[in-house]
Amino acid sequence: MAINVHFSTPLLKSTDNNSEISLKGDTVKEVNDLICKRFPNFHSVLYDMEGKISKVINIYVNDNDIRTLEGENTSVNDGDEVYFIPTISGG
């Protein structure tokens, strides 16, 4: 089995129009590294200038925001669903 990774529509430009991929990894950090290796343009979307996850990107493992868990150290298991969703704001 693998981890299913989902990208919302605004991110598809940086994932070669892939809305979903499967991969293996033990932590969100490993998943992020594998995604950035596969889609190099995604790195600049995902990380800020300091190398931290951008505040405008939300990452969920199943239904849990990783910011309320262990951040990039959050464990992932076979069958988990990881979602990348940009923050939407307006005014």
Stockholm file with secondary structure:
# STOCKHOLM 1.0

chainA/1-91         MAINVHFSTPLLKSTDNNSEISLKGDTVKEVNDLICKRFPNFHSVLYDMEGKISKVINIYVNDNDIRTLEGENTSVNDGDEVYFIPTISGG
#=GR chainA/1-91 SS CCEEEEECGGGGGGGTTCSEEEECCSBHHHHHHHHHHHCTTHHHHHBCTTSSBCTTEEEEETTEEGGGTTGGGCBCCTTCEEEEEECCCCC
#=GC SS_cons        CCEEEEECGGGGGGGTTCSEEEECCSBHHHHHHHHHHHCTTHHHHHBCTTSSBCTTEEEEETTEEGGGTTGGGCBCCTTCEEEEEECCCCC
//
